Amino acid sequence: MNNNDKITAVCPGTYDPVTEGHLDIIRRAAILFDRVVVGVLASSPRKDTLFGVDEREAMLEASLPSNTNIKVEVFDTLLVDFARKWGASALVKGLRAISDFEYEFQMAQLNRKLAPDLETIYLMASPEYSFLSSSGVKEIAKYGGNVDDLVPEAVIRRFEELFQ
Ligand code: PNS
């Protein structure tokens, strides 16, 4: 298989900040695909972010092993255009609960309309992360709660700087 035959998946998100749940999905996708591009959305129209995009990207990079089939890239376009740019055949996302389903179903159908040849694949969240969200950990950290098992070291350090 030469470089151009690599089957690529994109794991998109805002990653504000990355959680252990995100990392679990990214690592599992990297077992299934030749290459995983973690797409960090620069600016979300739906929500303001606590962390700037460079910081969100840096925390992801610090939390993922280097020299593997995983790379982190920022995007500020339609997701399908970003996926096309990397020659991806699939978008891979995590699904935690039925409450995720409606939003994800809508996104998957819109993306399918825009790019019929790009599959959206959902990996079930591992049980230990099925309750975990970036907004939840931000709230816990803001009020001084312990997020040690929920986010990687790089995020814990940033929370300490911000909230202590
Ligand atoms: O972690 P999030 O906030 O749930 O991730 C949302 C994300 C980045 C997957 C979504 O907002 C996205 O794909 N944005 C890029 C713009 C786009 O393509 N929107 C969907 C097409 S209608």
Boltz pocket constraint, residues with backbone or C-beta under 6 A from the ligand:
constraints:
  - pocket:
      binder: B
      contacts: [[A, 12], [A, 13], [A, 14], [A, 15], [A, 39], [A, 41], [A, 44], [A, 77], [A, 78], [A, 79], [A, 80], [A, 107], [A, 110], [A, 111]]
      max_distance: 6.0
